Amino acid sequence: MKFLPNIRRAATFMLTPEKTISKPPNTWRSIRAIILSSWFNVLLVFIPISWAINFALPTQYTLIFVLTFLAIIPLAKLLAYATDELSIRVGQTLAGLLNATLGNAVELIVSIIALTKCELRIVQSSLVGSILSNLLLVLGMCFFAGGMRFSEQGFGQSAVQLNSSLLTISVIAVLLPGAFQMALQGQPSYSEESTDYNILKTSRGVAIILLFIYGSYLVFQLFSHKALYHDSGEDILQSKGYEGQNPWLQLRLYRRKNATPVQSPLPMGDEEVAINPAVTIEGSDTESEIETYMSVPVSLGLLVAVTVLVAVTAEFLVDSINGLTESGAIGKEFVAVILLPIVGNAAEHVTAVTVSVKDKLTLSLGVAVGSSIQIALFVIPFIVTLAWMMGKQLTLLFDPLESIVLFLSVLTVNYCVQDGKSNWLEGMILMCLYLILVVTFWFYPGTSLIETL
């Protein structure tokens, strides 16, 4: 039995709600589908191993971090799988809301656990790192992978520009507290205590406004202008194949023995769907029925079970970070900005790149950019509001370097998507920018600004 798709089917159903849904399978077939849903499930073996090491060898912080890190990756994939199965049955509106709410559940759980332990620096840095990972690494891989089969790929320019505006608003909200502090530092009446208090109050007010913007964005996307987010529209440019021989395909064929050059801009087979409308893929718009792989009770049970496992494993992960970074071999800033986002975004990386190769770049952008918007306009202000309720002084005053990097990254992505089309070089630019950030944060020790607040 082959491994089963998930997000692609859910997205197809959301775009074409008139399709019928197949009869739900029995419990055994549902469990079998869960087991075979992804190759990531092989990593589930690290869950009991990481738990055992955490209790047996609590001072082995590096080992605990690595094992819990590997354990959360398949849990994130299963969480997305359960969410997509439920989305198929609840209709387009509730499906969008469900995916928006649970799309970044792993990041949200990790942030809440770090918040309860008063690890405010990890909370802020990991959320910024998730945005950077989605905008630069995931989007760059989508552009590059699609560019290996297409000379240019088109996508919904209106929706992407709107998303870019929303990201810009969130970046402004992150930059303003820092500008607030810098503007008052040179004043004769400057008081650090009163300034910190005002920044805290400002952050809480801005967080409420950002949550309102996110709610408005959901209404816009799911009700008033949902056609903008369809995979086909008037503003989507037609993808173009390479003229003559595809250089990337020829490079692959050159490495194979007894291979003959192919003149088609795409490899032969089911991957020709982007150029040849007669060719279809599983879950494509030509199918009249959406196949379900799990029943509703099993989907809900999986959702609850995975959430509990993520919460417990994430607690062990957060507990091991301080011990891991105390040796000085690796910095807390690098762990929070670079490593932790990989845990929650690994499943999204694979999905976004897979559909971009099939010329579904609008869906890829929805996964990458849409996830960044969820974090910027929902998760970050929600965590600030939650900290307010818990009596913890979490603000929108982020590390100065993180704020600048976030601003420059959003600016770079805006330049790349403003023409409504992509190519492999734009993807390489975004990926190389992310590698630059990886090198930078490896040597960056971070500031103690967050702890002092």
N, C-alpha and C positions, 0 to 999 in steps of 0.2 A: 504493500500500500504506500503510495507516495505521500510526502508531507503536504499538508493542506494550507491553502492561502487563507488569510483572515481579513486584514484591513482592506484589501482590494475589493473583496466581495461586499463588505459593509459600505464602502464608499460608492460602489456601483448601485446598491440598493437605495442609498440616500439620494442619488441623482435621478433615479427612475423609480419612484414609489409605486408605479402601476404594476410592477412585476409581482408575480405570485411567489409564495414561500413554500418550500417543500415540507413534507410531513416531518416532524421532529423525530430523531432516532431514539431508540431505547437507551437505558442507562449504560449498558455495556458498550454499545457503539459510541456513546458520548465519551466515556472514559477512554476508549481506544483512540478516539479522535484527539483527545487532550494529549495523550502520550505521543502520538505521531504528528502533533501540530507543528513542531519545529525541531531543528537540530540543536537548538539551544537547550532543550530538555536534558541533554547529556550532562549538562552542568548542574542539574538538580542534586547530583550525588554530593556536591559540596555543602549542601544545607546541613545534613546531620554531622558531617565531618567538622564544619566550622563551629557548630554548637558544642560538639564534644571537646574540641580544642579550647574553646572559650572557657569551659568549666574546668577542664583538666589542667590546662596550662595558661592561666589568666595573664601571665606576664609576657607571653610570646606575642607581642603586639603586631609585629610585622607579619607573622604567619596568620594571625587572626584576621588582619586587614585583608590580606590576599585572598583567603578562603571565603570570607563574607562578601568580598568584592565580586568574586566569581559566582557566588550563590545567588546574589540579587539579580544578576543579568537574566537568567531564565525566568525568574519570578516576574520581572518586568514584562517579558514577552508573553507569559501566560495571563497577566493582568490585561494586556491589550487584547489578547485573544478572547477572553471572557467578555470584555466590554464590547467588542465587535459583534459577537454572537447575540448579545442582548440588543444591540442597536438594530439588528435586522428586523426584529419583531415589534419595536415600539413606534415605528413611523419616523418620518424624516425629521420632524421638529425635535422630538424627544431624543432621537438618535444623535443629533448634533449636540444637544445639551449634555447627553451622557458622555460622549467622546470628549467634549470640552472639559467636563468636570473630572473625569478619570484619566485623561490623556497624560497628565503629568503627576499621577498619583504617587509614584516612587519618589520624585523630587519633593513633593509635598510632605510625605511621611518622614523622609530623612531630615527635612528642615524642621518639622515639628519636634522630632526627637532631639535634634541639636538645640532647639530653642528651650526645651524643658531642662536641658543640662547647662543652659546659659552659655552655649558655644555660639555667641552672636557672630563672630568672625566667620565661622564655618557656614552659618546660615546664609549670610550675605554673599560670600565668595562662591558657594556652590550654586546659588541661583544665577549669579552673573555668568558663571562658567557654563551653565546649561544654555543660556541664551547664545553665548559665543559658540558653543559646540553646534547648535542647530543652525545658526546663521552662516557660519564659515565652513565647518567641516562637513556637515550633512548636505547643505545646499551646494557646496563646492563639489562634493562627490557626485551629486545628482547631475550637475551641469557637465562634469567631466565624463561620467559614464554614458550619459545621453549623447555627448559630443563624439564619442567613439563610433556611434552608428549613424549620427545625423550631422550634417554640416551646420545646421541651425535648428533649434527647437523653439516653438512659440508657446506662449502661455497667456493666461488672462491678465492683461496689463492693468486694467482698471482695478481689479481686486488686489493685485500685488502692490500697486501704488497706494491704495488705501491702507493696506497692511503696513507699508513702510511709514506712512504718516502716524499710525498708531504706535509703532516702535519708536519713532522720533519723540512722540509725546512722553513715552515712558522714560526715555533717556534724559529728557529735560527734567523730569521729576527727580531723577537720580542726581543730576548735576546741580540743581538749585540749592540743596542744603550745603554743599561744599562752597558754592559761591556766596551763600548767606554768611558762612563762617569767615571766609576770606575778606568779605567786605567790611566786617565789623572789627577784625583784628587790629587794624590800624587806628581805630578811634580811641580818643583819650578816655572815654567812659566804658571801654571794653571790659566785660566781665565774663570769664570763661564759664562760670556756673550758670549765669543767666542766659548766655548764648546757647549752651547745651540744652537748657530747658526749652528755649524758644524753638530750637531745631527739632526737638522731640515733639512739641505740639504741632509744628508745621508738618512734620512727617506724617503724623496721624491724620491730620486734615487732608493732606494730599492723597494718602492711601484710600480714604473714603471716596474721593473724587475719581481716582483711578478705577476703583471697583464699579462706580457708576458708569464710567466710560466702557468698561468691559461688558457690563450688562447691556448697554446700548449697542455695542458691537454684536452681541449675540442676537438681539432683536433684528438688527440690520442683516446679519448673515442668514438667519433661520426663517425670517418672515418677509420683511419688506423688499429685500434685494437678493434673495437666494439664487436667482438666475446668474448673478455675477460669479458665483462660485461653482458653476457647472463646468464640466470638463470640455464643453463645446460652447462657443459663443462667438458673437460677431467680432469682438476685439482680439480674439486669439489668432495669431499669425500661423500660417501653415508651415509645418516642419519641412525642411529641405534636406534631401540626401546629398551625398557627395557627387560631384560631377565626375563621371568616369569611374575609376576604381577607388574604393574606400581605402585610404592609406593605412588605417588601423587594421582593417580586415586583411589587407595584403601582408602586413607585418605578422599577423597570426598564421596566415597560410604559408609564409616563407619558412616558418619554424616547423612546419609539418612536412613529413616526407610524402612524396607522391601526391601533393596537393596542386590543384589547378587554379589559376586566378579566376576570380568571380567579378564580373562587370557590374552586378547589381549593387546599389549603395547599401544594401543590407544583406546579412547572411540568409541563405535559403532556409525555409522551414517556418515554424510557427512564429518566429520573431519578425516576420515580414508584415505583421498586422498594421504597423504604423504607416506603411506605404500602400499596401494592397488591402482595400476594404473587404475583399472577399475572404481574407484570412482572419480567423477569430481566435481568441484566447479564452481560457477558462475565466469566467466572471466578467466577460465583455458585455457590452450593451446589447448585443444581438441575442443573448439568451433571454428566454421568457420566464425562467424560474430560477430563484435563488436557492441553492442547496444549503441546508443547515446541518451542522455537524454535532451540535449539542442541544439537548432539551433545556427549557428554561430553568427547571430546578437545579440541574447540573451546572448550568452557567452561573446561577446565583451562588451555589455552593462553592464553585471554583473561585468566584470573585471574593467571597468572604475568607476562604482558606488562604488564598494568596496574599490578601491584605494583611492578615494576621502574621503570616510567615515573613512578609516584608518588614513589618513593624518590629518583630523580635530580632531579625537578622540585622536590620539597620541600626538598632540600638547597640548591638555588639560592634558593628562597623564604626559608629561614632565614638564609642568608648576606646577603641584601639588607636584612634588618630593621634591623640596627644602622646601616647607612648611611642608611636611610630616616628613622630617628628622630633621627639626630645633628643634623639641621638645626633641630629643635625645632618644625617645622610640625605634626608628629603625634607623640604619645607612644607609647612602647613598650607601656605598659599598655593603651592603646586597641587597638593592633594585636593584642596577644596575647588579650585578653579578648573583643573584639568582632569583629574582622575575620577572624582565623584560624579560629574555629569555623564561620564561614559556608562556608568551603571544604569542610569535611567533612560539613556538615549540609544543604547545598543540596538534594541529591537526596532526603533524608529529609523535608525541608520539603514538597516537592511531593507526595510519596507520602502523607504523613499527612493533608494538607489534602484531597487528592482523595478518599480513602476516607471521611473524616468527612462530606463532602457526601452520600455514598451511604449514610449512616446506619450506618457501620461504625466507630463511635467507639471500640469496644474495641480494634480493630486500630490505630487512630490513637494511642491511649494506649500500646499496645505498642511503637509506633515511637518516640514522644517520651519517655515515662517510662522504657521499657525501655532505650533508648539511654543515658539519664542514669544508670541503675543500672549498666550495663556500664562506664561511665567511672568512676563513683564507687567501685565495689566490685572492679573488675578492672583497668582501665587505670592508674589512679592508684597502687594498691599494687604493680602489676606494674612500673611505671616506677621506683618507690622501690626495689624488690627488685633490678631490673636495675642501677640506679645503685650499689647496694651491691656487686654482683658486679664492676662496672667500677671500683670504688674512688672513686666520686664521692659527695659528701656531700649528697644530696638528701633532704630531710625532709618531713614533713607540716606543718611550720610555714609556712603560707601567709601572704600579705600580709594584714594585719589587716582592711582594708576588704573584700577579696575574701571572707574567711571570714565576716564579718558579713553581707555581701550574699547569700552562698550560704545561710546559715541563714535569713534573712528570706524568701528566695525559696521555699525548701522549705516554710516555714511557711505562706506565702500559698497555694501550690498545695494543701497539705493542707486548708486551709479551703475551697478551691474544689471539691474532689472528694469531700469527706466525705459529701455527701448522695446520691452516686451518679447525679447528673444535671447537665447543663450547659445554658447558654444563651449568647446572643451577648454579653451584658454581662460575664459572667465572662471570656470571651475577650478582650474589649476591656480589661478590668482587667489581665490578664496581659501583653498587648502593651504597654499604656501603662507598666506597671512596667519592662518591658525597655527602653523608650525613655528612661525616667528613668535607668536604669543606663548607657545609651549616652551621655547628656549628662554624667553623673557621671564616667565613665571617660575622657571626652574631655579633661576638665580635671584629672584626677587624675594626678600625676606618678609615683605608686608610691613604694615605700620601698626602701632599699638593704639591707633585712634579709636577703634571700636571699643576696645576694652576699657579705655578711660571714660567713655560715656556710660 
